[in-house]
Amino acid sequence: MSSFIIEGGHCLTGEIVPQGAKNEALEVICATLLTPEPVRIKNVPDISDVNHQIRLLEDLGVKVTRNAPGDYTFQADDVNLDYVQSDEFLSRCTKLRGSVMLIGPMVARFGCAVVAKPGGDKIGRRRLDTHFLGIQKLGAKFDYDAEREVYTIHSDRLCGTYMLLDEASVTGTANIIMAAVLAMGTTTIYNAACEPYIQQLCHLLNRMGANISGIASNLLTIVGVSSLHGASHAVLPDMIEVGSFIGMAAMVGDGIRIKNVCYEQLGIIPYTFSRLGIQVIRSGEDLLVPRHEHYEIESFLDGSFMTLSDAPWPGLTPDLLSVLLVVATQAKGSVLIHQKMFESRLFFVDKLIDMGAQIILCDPHRAVVVGHDHQIRLRGGRMTSPDIRAGIALLIAALSADGTSRISNIEQIDRGYEDIERRLNALGACIKRVED
């Protein structure tokens, strides 16, 4: 186990480049199982979740070539189907949420898949119904081994169909798309997730020979093809990391330029920060966040209390609410943070309250933040990172605090943020990694 020791109060300045998108990388890496030909993927982030996914494919027999940092070629021409039945494979799946996205491509190409309950952040109930129901509608059969807590999925041939998803699940939509591209006939997916991650997956699959239309909408039409071929793909910058850097720049920055953000793919993120009074200036594909001595939370046009809540794309991603909550602690004014999707994601606020933040946790989904307007600084303290996004939010809080803080369980932060202490120290932060 490792910890960060953070000396607060240092202003950050300079340029920073966001890593490749974690969630997109997990999807497109799984998509390489759909063809025996080489698939090259660039801008892959060097983070533990993605690295575990790559190793899982290697253990399945996929040939993985590292061409350069963040640049990989995958060739799934000799997949070991016996390995997916092994206890070792199932044990590794339980530690990685992204393992669930192996189901679609494995069933589509090989007619079988095995999955244990996947791991990931402990942020509340994260059901798999959408994945299973969608793939069942394509004709797959599910058997459950209660003793091993393992699902076996099999199908002689998937067949296209119409489906209306019960929720716009990103990973569920990705799984169904990857299953449907090799199904016989046409599949229509209504209420599909349409995040940039899903759009990127669809573009890669089309370059591999798939026939997907309706990309960027919640109504996808997929005409099945008999086989796919190799292709190349570049992962987008991680919009969650971009949002994290905006929040960090507002709280402790003295002028920070975030490079090559692919602005059009950020959606509502810059506007959401503007509602907290934070100025985000677009400069081509870069963002400039100037120094903020003060930033004031807006009210709605009718004068009512500002509320920030998550919603399916193009609404606000839930992954940024933890960062927005921390940033609001030093704003002028008050805001209600409403985390609709996950019932445990706000439970890190007790650590911020211990640091001096004024937050009322109304229930598992809602918190009211009363901003200090920089009149009262947060205090350094000891804390533990409960998940990826709360971890980066606590790191931002520690950077802005008086005194020294210690964050334990930073392996959670490593799951989603590449070499974060080196990159922030280059801007002027004082973060040291130590072994517990």
C-alpha positions in Angstrom: 0.0 0.0 0.0 1.2 3.5 -0.8 0.3 7.0 0.3 0.7 10.6 -0.9 2.2 13.2 1.4 1.0 16.6 0.1 2.3 19.9 1.3 -0.6 22.3 0.6 -0.6 25.9 -0.3 1.7 25.8 -3.4 0.4 27.6 -6.6 0.5 25.6 -9.7 1.3 27.1 -13.1 2.4 25.9 -16.5 1.1 23.4 -19.1 -0.3 19.9 -18.7 -1.4 17.3 -21.2 -4.3 15.0 -20.4 -3.8 11.2 -20.7 -5.8 9.0 -23.0 -9.4 8.3 -21.9 -9.5 5.4 -19.4 -13.1 4.3 -20.2 -12.6 4.4 -23.9 -9.3 2.5 -23.7 -11.0 -0.4 -21.8 -13.7 -0.7 -24.4 -11.5 -0.6 -27.6 -9.0 -3.0 -26.1 -11.8 -5.5 -25.7 -12.9 -4.9 -29.3 -9.6 -6.3 -30.5 -10.9 -9.7 -29.7 -13.4 -9.4 -32.6 -10.8 -10.1 -35.3 -7.7 -12.3 -35.8 -6.0 -9.4 -37.6 -3.8 -6.8 -35.8 -5.4 -3.8 -34.3 -3.2 -0.8 -33.4 -4.3 1.5 -30.6 -2.5 4.7 -29.7 -2.7 7.1 -26.7 -3.4 4.3 -24.3 -3.1 5.6 -20.7 -0.5 3.9 -18.5 -2.8 3.3 -15.5 -3.4 0.2 -13.5 -7.0 -0.6 -14.7 -5.9 -0.4 -18.3 -2.7 -2.3 -17.7 -4.6 -5.1 -15.9 -7.0 -5.3 -18.9 -4.0 -5.6 -21.3 -2.5 -8.4 -19.1 -5.8 -10.2 -19.0 -5.9 -10.3 -22.8 -2.3 -11.5 -23.0 -3.2 -14.3 -20.6 -6.0 -15.2 -23.0 -3.5 -15.7 -25.7 -3.7 -12.3 -27.5 -0.4 -11.1 -28.9 0.4 -7.7 -27.5 3.2 -5.6 -29.0 4.2 -2.3 -27.3 5.3 -0.1 -30.2 6.0 2.9 -28.1 4.7 4.4 -24.8 0.9 4.3 -25.1 1.0 2.7 -28.5 0.0 -1.0 -28.7 -0.8 -3.6 -31.4 -3.2 -6.4 -30.4 -3.7 -9.6 -32.4 -6.2 -12.1 -31.2 -5.4 -14.9 -33.7 -4.8 -17.7 -31.1 -7.2 -17.1 -28.2 -7.1 -19.8 -25.4 -10.7 -20.5 -24.8 -9.9 -23.0 -22.0 -8.3 -20.2 -20.0 -11.6 -18.4 -19.6 -12.9 -21.4 -17.6 -9.9 -21.3 -15.1 -10.1 -20.1 -11.5 -7.2 -17.8 -12.3 -9.1 -16.0 -15.0 -12.2 -15.7 -12.9 -10.3 -14.4 -9.9 -8.7 -11.7 -12.0 -12.1 -10.7 -13.4 -13.4 -10.0 -9.9 -10.7 -7.4 -9.5 -11.4 -5.4 -12.7 -14.7 -3.8 -13.7 -13.6 -3.6 -17.3 -13.5 -7.4 -17.5 -17.3 -7.4 -18.0 -16.7 -6.0 -21.5 -15.1 -9.2 -22.6 -18.6 -10.8 -22.8 -19.8 -9.2 -26.0 -16.7 -9.8 -28.2 -16.2 -13.4 -26.8 -19.7 -14.5 -27.5 -19.9 -12.8 -30.9 -16.7 -14.3 -32.2 -16.2 -17.6 -30.3 -19.8 -18.4 -29.2 -19.0 -18.5 -25.5 -17.9 -16.4 -22.6 -17.5 -16.8 -18.8 -17.7 -14.0 -16.3 -17.5 -13.6 -12.6 -18.8 -10.6 -10.7 -16.5 -7.8 -11.8 -14.5 -5.5 -9.5 -14.1 -1.8 -9.6 -15.1 1.2 -7.4 -17.2 0.6 -4.4 -19.6 3.4 -5.1 -22.9 1.7 -4.7 -24.9 -0.9 -6.7 -23.6 -1.4 -10.2 -25.9 -3.9 -11.8 -25.2 -5.9 -14.9 -28.8 -6.4 -16.0 -28.4 -4.2 -19.2 -25.4 -6.2 -20.4 -27.1 -9.5 -19.8 -30.6 -8.6 -21.1 -29.2 -7.0 -24.3 -27.0 -10.0 -25.1 -29.9 -12.4 -24.3 -32.1 -10.5 -26.8 -29.4 -11.3 -29.4 -29.9 -15.0 -28.7 -27.3 -15.9 -26.1 -28.1 -18.3 -23.2 -27.0 -17.7 -19.7 -26.2 -20.4 -17.1 -25.3 -19.5 -13.5 -23.1 -21.5 -11.2 -24.2 -20.4 -7.7 -21.3 -22.2 -6.0 -18.6 -20.4 -8.1 -20.8 -17.3 -8.6 -20.0 -17.5 -12.3 -22.1 -16.9 -15.4 -21.4 -18.9 -18.6 -22.8 -17.4 -21.8 -23.1 -19.3 -25.0 -24.6 -19.0 -28.5 -24.4 -20.9 -31.7 -25.1 -17.7 -33.7 -26.3 -14.3 -32.5 -29.2 -12.8 -34.4 -30.0 -9.1 -34.8 -33.1 -7.7 -33.1 -34.7 -4.5 -31.7 -34.1 -3.6 -28.1 -35.0 -0.7 -25.8 -32.4 -0.6 -23.0 -33.8 -0.1 -19.5 -30.9 2.3 -18.8 -28.4 4.1 -20.9 -25.5 2.1 -19.5 -22.1 3.0 -21.1 -20.5 -0.4 -20.6 -23.8 -2.2 -21.2 -24.2 -0.4 -24.6 -20.5 -1.1 -25.5 -21.0 -4.8 -24.7 -24.1 -5.1 -26.8 -22.6 -3.2 -29.7 -19.6 -5.6 -29.8 -21.9 -8.6 -29.7 -24.2 -7.2 -32.4 -21.5 -6.3 -35.0 -21.1 -10.0 -35.9 -24.7 -11.0 -35.4 -26.8 -12.2 -38.3 -29.2 -9.5 -39.4 -29.9 -6.0 -38.1 -29.8 -4.8 -34.5 -31.5 -1.6 -33.3 -30.5 -0.3 -29.9 -32.8 2.4 -28.5 -31.8 4.4 -25.3 -28.2 3.6 -26.1 -25.5 5.4 -24.3 -23.9 8.0 -26.6 -20.9 9.2 -24.7 -17.7 10.0 -26.7 -16.3 6.6 -25.5 -19.2 4.8 -27.3 -18.8 7.0 -30.3 -15.1 6.2 -30.5 -15.8 2.4 -30.1 -18.3 2.6 -33.0 -15.8 4.5 -35.2 -13.1 1.9 -34.6 -15.5 -1.0 -35.3 -16.6 0.7 -38.6 -13.0 1.0 -39.6 -12.7 -2.7 -38.8 -15.5 -3.4 -41.3 -18.6 -3.1 -39.1 -21.8 -1.3 -40.3 -23.0 1.0 -37.5 -25.1 4.1 -38.0 -26.7 6.6 -35.7 -23.4 7.2 -34.0 -23.6 10.1 -31.4 -27.4 9.5 -30.9 -29.3 7.2 -28.6 -30.6 5.1 -31.5 -28.0 2.9 -33.0 -28.5 0.6 -36.0 -26.1 -2.2 -36.5 -26.1 -4.4 -39.6 -24.2 -7.6 -38.8 -21.2 -8.6 -40.9 -19.5 -12.0 -41.2 -16.1 -10.9 -40.0 -14.0 -7.9 -39.1 -10.4 -6.9 -40.0 -7.6 -5.0 -38.6 -7.5 -1.2 -38.1 -5.8 1.7 -36.3 -7.3 3.9 -33.6 -6.3 6.8 -31.4 -7.9 7.2 -27.9 -9.3 10.6 -27.1 -8.0 12.7 -24.2 -9.6 11.8 -20.9 -12.4 14.3 -20.4 -12.6 13.3 -16.7 -8.9 14.2 -16.2 -9.5 17.5 -18.2 -12.3 18.3 -15.7 -10.1 17.4 -12.8 -7.4 19.8 -14.0 -9.9 22.6 -14.5 -11.0 22.2 -10.9 -7.5 22.0 -9.7 -6.5 25.1 -11.7 -9.4 27.1 -10.2 -8.5 26.2 -6.6 -4.7 26.3 -6.6 -3.7 27.5 -10.1 -1.8 30.6 -11.1 -2.6 30.2 -14.8 -2.7 26.7 -16.2 -3.0 25.6 -19.8 -4.5 22.2 -20.5 -3.2 21.0 -23.8 -5.0 19.2 -26.7 -8.3 18.5 -24.9 -10.4 17.8 -28.0 -12.8 20.6 -27.0 -15.9 19.4 -28.9 -15.8 16.1 -27.0 -16.0 17.8 -23.6 -19.7 18.4 -23.9 -21.2 20.3 -21.0 -18.1 20.2 -18.7 -16.7 23.7 -19.3 -20.2 25.2 -19.0 -20.7 23.4 -15.7 -17.6 24.9 -14.2 -18.7 28.3 -15.4 -21.8 27.9 -13.2 -19.5 27.8 -10.3 -18.0 31.1 -11.5 -14.8 29.5 -13.0 -13.5 31.1 -16.2 -12.4 28.5 -18.8 -10.9 30.0 -21.9 -10.7 28.0 -25.2 -7.6 28.5 -27.2 -7.9 26.2 -30.2 -7.8 22.7 -28.7 -6.3 24.0 -25.5 -8.0 25.3 -22.4 -6.6 28.2 -20.3 -7.7 28.5 -16.7 -6.5 31.8 -15.2 -5.8 32.5 -11.6 -9.0 32.8 -9.6 -8.8 35.0 -6.5 -12.6 34.5 -6.2 -15.3 32.6 -8.0 -19.0 32.9 -7.3 -21.7 30.3 -7.8 -24.5 31.4 -10.1 -28.2 31.1 -9.4 -30.7 29.9 -11.9 -32.5 32.5 -14.0 -35.4 32.6 -11.6 -33.1 33.1 -8.6 -33.4 29.6 -7.3 -30.6 27.7 -5.7 -28.0 26.2 -8.0 -28.0 22.5 -8.4 -25.4 20.4 -10.2 -26.5 16.8 -11.0 -25.4 14.0 -13.2 -27.3 12.8 -16.3 -26.7 10.5 -19.3 -24.6 12.1 -22.1 -24.8 14.9 -23.2 -25.6 15.6 -19.6 -23.0 15.9 -16.9 -20.9 12.8 -16.3 -21.2 11.5 -12.7 -17.4 11.0 -12.6 -16.8 14.8 -12.1 -19.3 15.5 -9.3 -16.7 14.7 -6.6 -14.3 17.3 -8.2 -17.0 19.9 -8.5 -18.0 19.4 -4.9 -14.4 20.1 -3.7 -14.1 23.1 -5.9 -17.4 24.5 -4.5 -15.9 24.5 -1.0 -13.9 27.6 -1.8 -16.5 29.3 -4.0 -18.7 32.2 -2.9 -22.2 31.0 -2.5 -23.8 27.6 -2.0 -24.7 24.7 -4.3 -26.6 21.4 -4.1 -24.6 18.5 -5.5 -27.1 15.7 -6.6 -25.4 12.4 -7.4 -28.3 10.5 -8.9 -26.5 7.4 -10.3 -24.5 6.0 -7.4 -25.6 6.0 -3.8 -22.2 5.7 -2.1 -20.2 8.3 -4.1 -20.7 11.2 -1.7 -19.6 9.3 1.4 -16.1 10.9 1.2 -17.4 14.3 2.3 -16.8 13.5 5.9 -13.1 13.7 5.1 -13.7 17.2 3.7 -15.7 18.2 6.7 -12.8 17.2 8.9 -10.6 19.5 6.8 -13.0 22.4 7.6 -15.4 22.3 4.7 -19.0 23.4 5.3 -21.0 20.5 3.8 -24.4 19.1 4.7 -24.8 15.5 3.6 -28.6 15.4 3.1 -28.8 11.7 2.1 -26.7 9.2 0.1 -27.3 11.2 -3.1 -27.3 14.9 -2.1 -25.0 17.3 -0.4 -25.2 21.0 0.1 -21.8 22.9 -0.1 -21.5 26.3 1.5 -18.5 27.9 0.0 -15.8 29.7 2.0 -14.8 32.2 -0.7 -11.2 31.6 0.3 -11.8 33.3 3.6 -11.3 30.0 5.4 -8.7 27.6 4.1 -9.1 23.9 4.3 -6.8 22.2 6.9 -4.4 19.4 6.0 -5.3 16.0 7.4 -5.1 12.2 7.1 -7.5 10.5 4.8 -8.0 7.4 2.7 -9.0 7.3 -1.0 -12.2 5.3 -1.3 -12.4 5.3 -5.1 -10.8 6.9 -8.2 -12.8 10.1 -8.4 -13.0 10.7 -4.7 -9.3 10.1 -4.6 -8.5 12.9 -7.1 -11.0 15.2 -5.3 -9.2 14.7 -2.0 -5.9 15.3 -3.7 -7.2 18.6 -5.0 -8.4 19.5 -1.5 -5.0 18.6 0.0 -3.2 20.8 -2.6 -5.4 23.8 -1.5 -5.1 23.1 2.2 -3.0 24.7 4.9 -0.4 22.3 6.2 0.5 18.8 5.2 -2.0 16.0 4.3 -1.6 12.3 3.9 -3.8 10.3 1.5 -3.7 6.5 1.9 -4.9 3.8 -0.5 -3.6 5.9 -3.5 -3.7 2.7 -5.6 -7.3 3.9 -6.2 -6.0 7.1 -7.8 -3.4 5.1 -9.8 -6.3 3.2 -11.4 -7.4 6.3 -13.3 -4.6 8.9 -13.3 -1.3 8.3 -14.9 1.9 9.3 -12.9 -0.2 12.0 -11.3 2.4 13.2 -8.7 5.2 13.7 -11.3 2.9 15.6 -13.6 1.5 17.9 -10.9 4.9 18.4 -9.3 6.1 19.7 -12.6 3.5 22.5 -12.2 4.7 23.4 -8.7 2.9 20.9 -6.5 4.7 19.2 -3.6 3.5 15.6 -3.6 5.6 12.7 -2.3 4.7 9.0 -2.7 5.7 6.8 0.2 5.2 3.2 1.1 3.0 2.5 4.1 
